[in-house]
Amino acid sequence: MPHIAPTQIPQQAFDWYDDYAHGDIDRRTFLSRLGSLSVAGLTLGAVTSALTPNYALAEQVSFNDEDIKGTYQEFESPKGHGKGRGYLVVPSKMTSKAPAVLVVHENRGLNPYVRDVARRLAKQGFIAFAPDALFPLGGYPGNDDDGRAMQRSMDSEKIDHDFKAAASYLKQHASTTGKLGVVGFCFGGYVSNMLAAATPELIDAAVPFYGTPAKGNLVKNVKAPILLQFAENDKRVNATWPEYEATLKANDVKYKAHFYPNTQHGFHNDSTSRYDPKAAELAWSRTLAFFKLHLA
């Protein structure tokens, strides 16, 4: 199937995919709407394929890379689902303790893209841990549609507690310095904001990518420096920012927000046509610099 550039896909199609990815419409409705578009020279199958993830494109750091070592580790989560499990990646040639970063997936479990993000962090000298919210149901099932349905079926409050427990596990890990950052994407962006607010004693720096803020009055508890990454074409998430920013200002939180021009929600995910290489590289370089500054 030929490669499709993001500029070839109408904004409406991206918006419908966002609705579908967040459970606002089902797959049949999504495909029906795509079929109503007139896109010169492109078939429905080509557009659908371009919008949905191809994880063969997402590996920037091999799981066999000699500079890192990845294992799966379980942790206790008494207020969540009892136990959690995640992908722990450490630099293979550590001579001293290292700062840690919790990596939080989107709303469909620990897919290959997010595991790769954990490996990218370990390549930069961090200890990275990427929990899988779907572990109580057997883990990420190998495809996003089933993963999305599985995560939607779960108790969201228990999922939040599982990520709090994961943060505590990583903060106390014997190989870390005790400094802990969190980065997350979409749902993981929400979790990054939530953890900064709900567990300020654990989080030393947070980087939410296109994530909504913590719910209710909890948002007032954010203490750690926060770097917020937004896509320009992301009405759903961006609508929450003015009130969130006002709260951060009122509470003297150190923050910086970046809006990346002409980008879509999910622009950092290199497995779909929403990926914007320049914006993703810039956002990631800012993320690394932010963690190196605040977790040193």
ZADO-1210 file (C-alpha; in nm, 4 decimals, padded with zeros to 6 digits):
<atoms>
<atom x="00.0000" y="00.0000" z="00.0000" code="MET" pos="1"/>
<atom x="00.1457" y="00.3426" z="-00.0948" code="PRO" pos="2"/>
<atom x="00.2671" y="00.5825" z="00.1726" code="HIS" pos="3"/>
<atom x="00.0215" y="00.8615" z="00.2497" code="ILE" pos="4"/>
<atom x="00.1482" y="01.1940" z="00.3765" code="ALA" pos="5"/>
<atom x="-00.0508" y="01.3600" z="00.6573" code="PRO" pos="6"/>
<atom x="-00.1173" y="01.6545" z="00.4266" code="THR" pos="7"/>
<atom x="-00.3131" y="01.4221" z="00.1961" code="GLN" pos="8"/>
<atom x="-00.5615" y="01.3328" z="00.4703" code="ILE" pos="9"/>
<atom x="-00.8447" y="01.5798" z="00.5446" code="PRO" pos="10"/>
<atom x="-00.8595" y="01.7214" z="00.8986" code="GLN" pos="11"/>
<atom x="-01.2076" y="01.5713" z="00.9328" code="GLN" pos="12"/>
<atom x="-01.0584" y="01.2231" z="00.9025" code="ALA" pos="13"/>
<atom x="-00.8101" y="01.2942" z="01.1834" code="PHE" pos="14"/>
<atom x="-01.0936" y="01.4289" z="01.3997" code="ASP" pos="15"/>
<atom x="-01.3043" y="01.1184" z="01.3383" code="TRP" pos="16"/>
<atom x="-01.0106" y="00.8937" z="01.4208" code="TYR" pos="17"/>
<atom x="-00.9671" y="01.0839" z="01.7474" code="ASP" pos="18"/>
<atom x="-01.3368" y="01.0296" z="01.8265" code="ASP" pos="19"/>
<atom x="-01.2981" y="00.6594" z="01.7466" code="TYR" pos="20"/>
<atom x="-00.9744" y="00.6210" z="01.9442" code="ALA" pos="21"/>
<atom x="-01.1377" y="00.7748" z="02.2515" code="HIS" pos="22"/>
<atom x="-01.4553" y="00.5677" z="02.2339" code="GLY" pos="23"/>
<atom x="-01.6916" y="00.8429" z="02.1207" code="ASP" pos="24"/>
<atom x="-01.7842" y="00.6480" z="01.8058" code="ILE" pos="25"/>
<atom x="-01.7494" y="00.2792" z="01.7177" code="ASP" pos="26"/>
<atom x="-01.5393" y="00.1335" z="01.4376" code="ARG" pos="27"/>
<atom x="-01.8360" y="00.0911" z="01.2038" code="ARG" pos="28"/>
<atom x="-01.9283" y="00.4589" z="01.2380" code="THR" pos="29"/>
<atom x="-01.5661" y="00.5624" z="01.1904" code="PHE" pos="30"/>
<atom x="-01.5327" y="00.3619" z="00.8693" code="LEU" pos="31"/>
<atom x="-01.8714" y="00.4836" z="00.7446" code="SER" pos="32"/>
<atom x="-01.7657" y="00.8445" z="00.7911" code="ARG" pos="33"/>
<atom x="-01.4337" y="00.7855" z="00.6187" code="LEU" pos="34"/>
<atom x="-01.6206" y="00.6325" z="00.3293" code="GLY" pos="35"/>
<atom x="-01.8207" y="00.9527" z="00.2868" code="SER" pos="36"/>
<atom x="-01.5054" y="01.1552" z="00.2202" code="LEU" pos="37"/>
<atom x="-01.3899" y="01.2324" z="-00.1279" code="SER" pos="38"/>
<atom x="-01.0112" y="01.2063" z="-00.1181" code="VAL" pos="39"/>
<atom x="-00.8522" y="01.2334" z="-00.4595" code="ALA" pos="40"/>
<atom x="-00.6543" y="00.9267" z="-00.5565" code="GLY" pos="41"/>
<atom x="-00.6900" y="00.7529" z="-00.2177" code="LEU" pos="42"/>
<atom x="-00.9002" y="00.4499" z="-00.1342" code="THR" pos="43"/>
<atom x="-01.0864" y="00.4008" z="00.1937" code="LEU" pos="44"/>
<atom x="-00.8460" y="00.1180" z="00.2762" code="GLY" pos="45"/>
<atom x="-00.5430" y="00.3387" z="00.2200" code="ALA" pos="46"/>
<atom x="-00.6731" y="00.6160" z="00.4454" code="VAL" pos="47"/>
<atom x="-00.7819" y="00.3705" z="00.7150" code="THR" pos="48"/>
<atom x="-00.4436" y="00.1986" z="00.7067" code="SER" pos="49"/>
<atom x="-00.2627" y="00.5329" z="00.7325" code="ALA" pos="50"/>
<atom x="-00.4622" y="00.6402" z="01.0370" code="LEU" pos="51"/>
<atom x="-00.4306" y="00.3170" z="01.2331" code="THR" pos="52"/>
<atom x="-00.1004" y="00.2110" z="01.3924" code="PRO" pos="53"/>
<atom x="00.1668" y="00.0100" z="01.2127" code="ASN" pos="54"/>
<atom x="00.4027" y="-00.0799" z="01.4946" code="TYR" pos="55"/>
<atom x="00.6694" y="-00.2074" z="01.2598" code="ALA" pos="56"/>
<atom x="00.7440" y="00.1625" z="01.2070" code="LEU" pos="57"/>
<atom x="00.7774" y="00.2444" z="01.5768" code="ALA" pos="58"/>
<atom x="01.1020" y="00.0770" z="01.6805" code="GLU" pos="59"/>
<atom x="01.3775" y="00.3339" z="01.7232" code="GLN" pos="60"/>
<atom x="01.5710" y="00.1313" z="01.9816" code="VAL" pos="61"/>
<atom x="01.5871" y="-00.2454" z="01.9473" code="SER" pos="62"/>
<atom x="01.5013" y="-00.4597" z="02.2480" code="PHE" pos="63"/>
<atom x="01.8357" y="-00.6282" z="02.1765" code="ASN" pos="64"/>
<atom x="02.0319" y="-00.3020" z="02.1950" code="ASP" pos="65"/>
<atom x="02.3494" y="-00.3739" z="02.3932" code="GLU" pos="66"/>
<atom x="02.3246" y="-00.0446" z="02.5851" code="ASP" pos="67"/>
<atom x="02.0040" y="-00.1412" z="02.7631" code="ILE" pos="68"/>
<atom x="01.8407" y="-00.4332" z="02.9390" code="LYS" pos="69"/>
<atom x="01.4654" y="-00.4842" z="02.9541" code="GLY" pos="70"/>
<atom x="01.2714" y="-00.7147" z="03.1861" code="THR" pos="71"/>
<atom x="00.9117" y="-00.7448" z="03.3036" code="TYR" pos="72"/>
<atom x="00.8525" y="-00.6761" z="03.6705" code="GLN" pos="73"/>
<atom x="00.5482" y="-00.7067" z="03.8951" code="GLU" pos="74"/>
<atom x="00.4561" y="-00.4709" z="04.1783" code="PHE" pos="75"/>
<atom x="00.1979" y="-00.4647" z="04.4555" code="GLU" pos="76"/>
<atom x="-00.1124" y="-00.2493" z="04.4087" code="SER" pos="77"/>
<atom x="-00.3396" y="-00.3052" z="04.7095" code="PRO" pos="78"/>
<atom x="-00.5807" y="-00.0205" z="04.6263" code="LYS" pos="79"/>
<atom x="-00.5867" y="-00.1084" z="04.2581" code="GLY" pos="80"/>
<atom x="-00.6056" y="-00.4546" z="04.1051" code="HIS" pos="81"/>
<atom x="-00.3832" y="-00.6188" z="04.3676" code="GLY" pos="82"/>
<atom x="-00.0843" y="-00.6605" z="04.1404" code="LYS" pos="83"/>
<atom x="00.0573" y="-00.4707" z="03.8440" code="GLY" pos="84"/>
<atom x="00.3183" y="-00.5486" z="03.5828" code="ARG" pos="85"/>
<atom x="00.5407" y="-00.3343" z="03.3667" code="GLY" pos="86"/>
<atom x="00.8382" y="-00.3197" z="03.1331" code="TYR" pos="87"/>
<atom x="01.1515" y="-00.2114" z="03.3203" code="LEU" pos="88"/>
<atom x="01.4425" y="-00.0914" z="03.1058" code="VAL" pos="89"/>
<atom x="01.7775" y="00.0027" z="03.2561" code="VAL" pos="90"/>
<atom x="02.1108" y="00.1134" z="03.1107" code="PRO" pos="91"/>
<atom x="02.3191" y="-00.2041" z="03.0841" code="SER" pos="92"/>
<atom x="02.6443" y="-00.0470" z="03.1983" code="LYS" pos="93"/>
<atom x="02.5298" y="00.1398" z="03.5096" code="MET" pos="94"/>
<atom x="02.8111" y="00.2312" z="03.7456" code="THR" pos="95"/>
<atom x="02.5922" y="00.4290" z="03.9861" code="SER" pos="96"/>
<atom x="02.2281" y="00.4906" z="04.0606" code="LYS" pos="97"/>
<atom x="02.0203" y="00.6697" z="03.7965" code="ALA" pos="98"/>
<atom x="01.7076" y="00.8868" z="03.7947" code="PRO" pos="99"/>
<atom x="01.3864" y="00.7143" z="03.6927" code="ALA" pos="100"/>
<atom x="01.0990" y="00.7914" z="03.4567" code="VAL" pos="101"/>
<atom x="00.7569" y="00.6283" z="03.4600" code="LEU" pos="102"/>
<atom x="00.6222" y="00.5898" z="03.1046" code="VAL" pos="103"/>
<atom x="00.2437" y="00.5807" z="03.0651" code="VAL" pos="104"/>
<atom x="00.0724" y="00.4371" z="02.7602" code="HIS" pos="105"/>
<atom x="-00.2336" y="00.5546" z="02.5689" code="GLU" pos="106"/>
<atom x="-00.5851" y="00.4186" z="02.6291" code="ASN" pos="107"/>
<atom x="-00.5143" y="00.0724" z="02.4894" code="ARG" pos="108"/>
<atom x="-00.2424" y="-00.0886" z="02.6953" code="GLY" pos="109"/>
<atom x="00.1331" y="-00.1265" z="02.6699" code="LEU" pos="110"/>
<atom x="00.1792" y="-00.1377" z="02.2948" code="ASN" pos="111"/>
<atom x="00.5141" y="-00.1601" z="02.1063" code="PRO" pos="112"/>
<atom x="00.5422" y="00.2182" z="02.0609" code="TYR" pos="113"/>
<atom x="00.5324" y="00.2855" z="02.4354" code="VAL" pos="114"/>
<atom x="00.7782" y="00.0063" z="02.5091" code="ARG" pos="115"/>
<atom x="01.0094" y="00.1698" z="02.2569" code="ASP" pos="116"/>
<atom x="00.9742" y="00.5041" z="02.4356" code="VAL" pos="117"/>
<atom x="01.0924" y="00.3316" z="02.7551" code="ALA" pos="118"/>
<atom x="01.3963" y="00.1981" z="02.5684" code="ARG" pos="119"/>
<atom x="01.4720" y="00.5456" z="02.4304" code="ARG" pos="120"/>
<atom x="01.4838" y="00.6804" z="02.7859" code="LEU" pos="121"/>
<atom x="01.7137" y="00.4004" z="02.9034" code="ALA" pos="122"/>
<atom x="01.9478" y="00.4797" z="02.6129" code="LYS" pos="123"/>
<atom x="01.9719" y="00.8294" z="02.7609" code="GLN" pos="124"/>
<atom x="02.0731" y="00.6980" z="03.1028" code="GLY" pos="125"/>
<atom x="01.7374" y="00.6853" z="03.2804" code="PHE" pos="126"/>
<atom x="01.5722" y="00.3866" z="03.4452" code="ILE" pos="127"/>
<atom x="01.2382" y="00.3597" z="03.2671" code="ALA" pos="128"/>
<atom x="00.9324" y="00.1658" z="03.3775" code="PHE" pos="129"/>
<atom x="00.6227" y="00.1301" z="03.1588" code="ALA" pos="130"/>
<atom x="00.3302" y="-00.0362" z="03.3383" code="PRO" pos="131"/>
<atom x="00.0524" y="-00.2134" z="03.1495" code="ASP" pos="132"/>
<atom x="-00.2939" y="-00.1166" z="03.2764" code="ALA" pos="133"/>
<atom x="-00.4290" y="-00.4286" z="03.1038" code="LEU" pos="134"/>
<atom x="-00.2196" y="-00.6702" z="03.3125" code="PHE" pos="135"/>
<atom x="-00.5215" y="-00.7749" z="03.5274" code="PRO" pos="136"/>
<atom x="-00.6923" y="-00.8897" z="03.2046" code="LEU" pos="137"/>
<atom x="-00.3861" y="-01.0655" z="03.0656" code="GLY" pos="138"/>
<atom x="-00.1968" y="-00.7664" z="02.9281" code="GLY" pos="139"/>
<atom x="-00.1887" y="-00.5831" z="02.5964" code="TYR" pos="140"/>
<atom x="-00.3590" y="-00.8244" z="02.3524" code="PRO" pos="141"/>
<atom x="-00.1473" y="-00.7489" z="02.0458" code="GLY" pos="142"/>
<atom x="-00.3864" y="-00.5104" z="01.8728" code="ASN" pos="143"/>
<atom x="-00.5198" y="-00.1692" z="01.9667" code="ASP" pos="144"/>
<atom x="-00.8901" y="-00.2314" z="01.9014" code="ASP" pos="145"/>
<atom x="-00.9088" y="-00.5121" z="02.1566" code="ASP" pos="146"/>
<atom x="-00.6765" y="-00.3241" z="02.3911" code="GLY" pos="147"/>
<atom x="-00.8994" y="-00.0169" z="02.3799" code="ARG" pos="148"/>
<atom x="-01.2101" y="-00.2227" z="02.4534" code="ALA" pos="149"/>
<atom x="-01.0354" y="-00.4016" z="02.7393" code="MET" pos="150"/>
<atom x="-00.9189" y="-00.0807" z="02.9037" code="GLN" pos="151"/>
<atom x="-01.2627" y="00.0770" z="02.8654" code="ARG" pos="152"/>
<atom x="-01.4153" y="-00.2199" z="03.0486" code="SER" pos="153"/>
<atom x="-01.1966" y="-00.1687" z="03.3557" code="MET" pos="154"/>
<atom x="-01.2531" y="00.0342" z="03.6731" code="ASP" pos="155"/>
<atom x="-01.0808" y="00.3680" z="03.6005" code="SER" pos="156"/>
<atom x="-01.0279" y="00.4430" z="03.9698" code="GLU" pos="157"/>
<atom x="-00.8439" y="00.1149" z="04.0176" code="LYS" pos="158"/>
<atom x="-00.6315" y="00.1891" z="03.7111" code="ILE" pos="159"/>
<atom x="-00.5350" y="00.5241" z="03.8652" code="ASP" pos="160"/>
<atom x="-00.4324" y="00.3435" z="04.1835" code="HIS" pos="161"/>
<atom x="-00.2264" y="00.0944" z="03.9826" code="ASP" pos="162"/>
<atom x="-00.0264" y="00.3814" z="03.8323" code="PHE" pos="163"/>
<atom x="00.0185" y="00.5397" z="04.1746" code="LYS" pos="164"/>
<atom x="00.1521" y="00.2059" z="04.2984" code="ALA" pos="165"/>
<atom x="00.3816" y="00.1823" z="03.9950" code="ALA" pos="166"/>
<atom x="00.5189" y="00.5292" z="04.0700" code="ALA" pos="167"/>
<atom x="00.5846" y="00.4291" z="04.4309" code="SER" pos="168"/>
<atom x="00.7530" y="00.1052" z="04.3189" code="TYR" pos="169"/>
<atom x="00.9839" y="00.2908" z="04.0825" code="LEU" pos="170"/>
<atom x="01.0615" y="00.5722" z="04.3264" code="LYS" pos="171"/>
<atom x="01.1815" y="00.3146" z="04.5800" code="GLN" pos="172"/>
<atom x="01.3690" y="00.0917" z="04.3345" code="HIS" pos="173"/>
<atom x="01.7165" y="00.0120" z="04.4642" code="ALA" pos="174"/>
<atom x="01.8865" y="00.1194" z="04.1410" code="SER" pos="175"/>
<atom x="01.7359" y="00.4691" z="04.1297" code="THR" pos="176"/>
<atom x="01.8477" y="00.7937" z="04.2877" code="THR" pos="177"/>
<atom x="01.4978" y="00.8488" z="04.4252" code="GLY" pos="178"/>
<atom x="01.4277" y="01.1184" z="04.1665" code="LYS" pos="179"/>
<atom x="01.1206" y="01.0322" z="03.9612" code="LEU" pos="180"/>
<atom x="00.9738" y="01.1806" z="03.6462" code="GLY" pos="181"/>
<atom x="00.6643" y="01.0776" z="03.4534" code="VAL" pos="182"/>
<atom x="00.5866" y="01.1050" z="03.0829" code="VAL" pos="183"/>
<atom x="00.2662" y="00.9895" z="02.9174" code="GLY" pos="184"/>
<atom x="00.0705" y="01.0152" z="02.5959" code="PHE" pos="185"/>
<atom x="-00.3031" y="01.0830" z="02.5536" code="CYS" pos="186"/>
<atom x="-00.4527" y="00.8781" z="02.8415" code="PHE" pos="187"/>
<atom x="-00.0962" y="00.8649" z="02.9692" code="GLY" pos="188"/>
<atom x="-00.0872" y="01.2440" z="02.9525" code="GLY" pos="189"/>
<atom x="-00.3876" y="01.2496" z="03.1832" code="TYR" pos="190"/>
<atom x="-00.2132" y="00.9991" z="03.4147" code="VAL" pos="191"/>
<atom x="00.0992" y="01.2186" z="03.4182" code="SER" pos="192"/>
<atom x="-00.1107" y="01.5173" z="03.5245" code="ASN" pos="193"/>
<atom x="-00.3035" y="01.3037" z="03.7727" code="MET" pos="194"/>
<atom x="00.0100" y="01.1645" z="03.9375" code="LEU" pos="195"/>
<atom x="00.1627" y="01.5126" z="03.9676" code="ALA" pos="196"/>
<atom x="-00.1527" y="01.6178" z="04.1536" code="ALA" pos="197"/>
<atom x="-00.2407" y="01.3010" z="04.3478" code="ALA" pos="198"/>
<atom x="00.1125" y="01.1987" z="04.4513" code="THR" pos="199"/>
<atom x="00.3177" y="01.5200" z="04.4694" code="PRO" pos="200"/>
<atom x="00.5465" y="01.3490" z="04.7208" code="GLU" pos="201"/>
<atom x="00.6511" y="01.1019" z="04.4487" code="LEU" pos="202"/>
<atom x="00.6745" y="01.3077" z="04.1308" code="ILE" pos="203"/>
<atom x="00.9716" y="01.5409" z="04.0764" code="ASP" pos="204"/>
<atom x="00.8924" y="01.6337" z="03.7136" code="ALA" pos="205"/>
<atom x="00.6044" y="01.5596" z="03.4750" code="ALA" pos="206"/>
<atom x="00.5729" y="01.5727" z="03.0959" code="VAL" pos="207"/>
<atom x="00.2173" y="01.5099" z="02.9722" code="PRO" pos="208"/>
<atom x="00.1762" y="01.4808" z="02.5958" code="PHE" pos="209"/>
<atom x="-00.1721" y="01.5981" z="02.4896" code="TYR" pos="210"/>
<atom x="-00.3285" y="01.4991" z="02.8195" code="GLY" pos="211"/>
<atom x="-00.6193" y="01.6378" z="03.0185" code="THR" pos="212"/>
<atom x="-00.5631" y="01.7622" z="03.3754" code="PRO" pos="213"/>
<atom x="-00.6386" y="01.5802" z="03.6981" code="ALA" pos="214"/>
<atom x="-01.0043" y="01.5800" z="03.7901" code="LYS" pos="215"/>
<atom x="-01.1791" y="01.8228" z="04.0250" code="GLY" pos="216"/>
<atom x="-00.9990" y="01.9954" z="04.3092" code="ASN" pos="217"/>
<atom x="-00.7145" y="01.7450" z="04.2889" code="LEU" pos="218"/>
<atom x="-00.5539" y="01.9594" z="04.0186" code="VAL" pos="219"/>
<atom x="-00.4664" y="02.2220" z="04.2800" code="LYS" pos="220"/>
<atom x="-00.2149" y="01.9843" z="04.4403" code="ASN" pos="221"/>
<atom x="00.0431" y="01.9886" z="04.1583" code="VAL" pos="222"/>
<atom x="00.3825" y="02.0882" z="04.3002" code="LYS" pos="223"/>
<atom x="00.6502" y="01.9546" z="04.0644" code="ALA" pos="224"/>
<atom x="00.7719" y="02.1353" z="03.7524" code="PRO" pos="225"/>
<atom x="00.5622" y="02.0374" z="03.4536" code="ILE" pos="226"/>
<atom x="00.6288" y="02.0506" z="03.0796" code="LEU" pos="227"/>
<atom x="00.3107" y="02.0281" z="02.8726" code="LEU" pos="228"/>
<atom x="00.3165" y="01.9190" z="02.5083" code="GLN" pos="229"/>
<atom x="00.0098" y="02.0005" z="02.2948" code="PHE" pos="230"/>
<atom x="-00.0908" y="01.9425" z="01.9336" code="ALA" pos="231"/>
<atom x="-00.2396" y="02.2426" z="01.7562" code="GLU" pos="232"/>
<atom x="-00.5283" y="02.0435" z="01.6039" code="ASN" pos="233"/>
<atom x="-00.6606" y="01.8879" z="01.9238" code="ASP" pos="234"/>
<atom x="-00.9783" y="02.0673" z="02.0296" code="LYS" pos="235"/>
<atom x="-01.0833" y="01.8142" z="02.2929" code="ARG" pos="236"/>
<atom x="-00.7630" y="01.8372" z="02.4975" code="VAL" pos="237"/>
<atom x="-00.6772" y="02.1996" z="02.4252" code="ASN" pos="238"/>
<atom x="-01.0141" y="02.3157" z="02.5560" code="ALA" pos="239"/>
<atom x="-00.9053" y="02.2076" z="02.9055" code="THR" pos="240"/>
<atom x="-00.5835" y="02.4112" z="02.9020" code="TRP" pos="241"/>
<atom x="-00.6948" y="02.7685" z="02.9909" code="PRO" pos="242"/>
<atom x="-00.8473" y="02.6625" z="03.3223" code="GLU" pos="243"/>
<atom x="-00.5581" y="02.4288" z="03.3969" code="TYR" pos="244"/>
<atom x="-00.3046" y="02.7012" z="03.3255" code="GLU" pos="245"/>
<atom x="-00.4896" y="02.9427" z="03.5536" code="ALA" pos="246"/>
<atom x="-00.4697" y="02.6862" z="03.8348" code="THR" pos="247"/>
<atom x="-00.0979" y="02.6284" z="03.7823" code="LEU" pos="248"/>
<atom x="-00.0360" y="03.0026" z="03.7854" code="LYS" pos="249"/>
<atom x="-00.2445" y="03.0523" z="04.0993" code="ALA" pos="250"/>
<atom x="-00.0406" y="02.7861" z="04.2778" code="ASN" pos="251"/>
<atom x="00.3007" y="02.9107" z="04.1571" code="ASP" pos="252"/>
<atom x="00.3822" y="02.5864" z="03.9778" code="VAL" pos="253"/>
<atom x="00.6804" y="02.6010" z="03.7432" code="LYS" pos="254"/>
<atom x="00.5423" y="02.5090" z="03.4034" code="TYR" pos="255"/>
<atom x="00.6023" y="02.5483" z="03.0335" code="LYS" pos="256"/>
<atom x="00.3500" y="02.4672" z="02.7617" code="ALA" pos="257"/>
<atom x="00.4340" y="02.4104" z="02.3965" code="HIS" pos="258"/>
<atom x="00.1828" y="02.4006" z="02.1115" code="PHE" pos="259"/>
<atom x="00.3231" y="02.2426" z="01.7960" code="TYR" pos="260"/>
<atom x="00.1869" y="02.4054" z="01.4760" code="PRO" pos="261"/>
<atom x="-00.0086" y="02.1951" z="01.2273" code="ASN" pos="262"/>
<atom x="00.0114" y="01.8812" z="01.4406" code="THR" pos="263"/>
<atom x="-00.2506" y="01.6238" z="01.5376" code="GLN" pos="264"/>
<atom x="-00.3244" y="01.4579" z="01.8707" code="HIS" pos="265"/>
<atom x="-00.0733" y="01.1724" z="01.8829" code="GLY" pos="266"/>
<atom x="00.1954" y="01.3512" z="01.6806" code="PHE" pos="267"/>
<atom x="00.4752" y="01.1823" z="01.8791" code="HIS" pos="268"/>
<atom x="00.3539" y="00.8313" z="01.7940" code="ASN" pos="269"/>
<atom x="00.5634" y="00.7271" z="01.4952" code="ASP" pos="270"/>
<atom x="00.3366" y="00.4392" z="01.3908" code="SER" pos="271"/>
<atom x="00.0569" y="00.6403" z="01.2213" code="THR" pos="272"/>
<atom x="00.0073" y="00.9275" z="00.9773" code="SER" pos="273"/>
<atom x="-00.0537" y="01.1596" z="01.2711" code="ARG" pos="274"/>
<atom x="00.3197" y="01.1406" z="01.3370" code="TYR" pos="275"/>
<atom x="00.5059" y="01.4659" z="01.2747" code="ASP" pos="276"/>
<atom x="00.8803" y="01.3903" z="01.2709" code="PRO" pos="277"/>
<atom x="01.0023" y="01.7464" z="01.3295" code="LYS" pos="278"/>
<atom x="00.7545" y="01.8226" z="01.6065" code="ALA" pos="279"/>
<atom x="00.8124" y="01.4831" z="01.7671" code="ALA" pos="280"/>
<atom x="01.1895" y="01.5285" z="01.7664" code="GLU" pos="281"/>
<atom x="01.1642" y="01.8781" z="01.9108" code="LEU" pos="282"/>
<atom x="00.9161" y="01.7731" z="02.1787" code="ALA" pos="283"/>
<atom x="01.1323" y="01.4749" z="02.2724" code="TRP" pos="284"/>
<atom x="01.4521" y="01.6817" z="02.2924" code="SER" pos="285"/>
<atom x="01.2688" y="01.9220" z="02.5235" code="ARG" pos="286"/>
<atom x="01.1453" y="01.6286" z="02.7305" code="THR" pos="287"/>
<atom x="01.4936" y="01.4868" z="02.7766" code="LEU" pos="288"/>
<atom x="01.6394" y="01.8274" z="02.8648" code="ALA" pos="289"/>
<atom x="01.3583" y="01.8843" z="03.1165" code="PHE" pos="290"/>
<atom x="01.4192" y="01.5506" z="03.2887" code="PHE" pos="291"/>
<atom x="01.7954" y="01.5979" z="03.2921" code="LYS" pos="292"/>
<atom x="01.7456" y="01.9372" z="03.4577" code="LEU" pos="293"/>
<atom x="01.4881" y="01.8403" z="03.7195" code="HIS" pos="294"/>
<atom x="01.5940" y="01.4839" z="03.7978" code="LEU" pos="295"/>
<atom x="01.9661" y="01.5515" z="03.8255" code="ALA" pos="296"/>
</atoms>
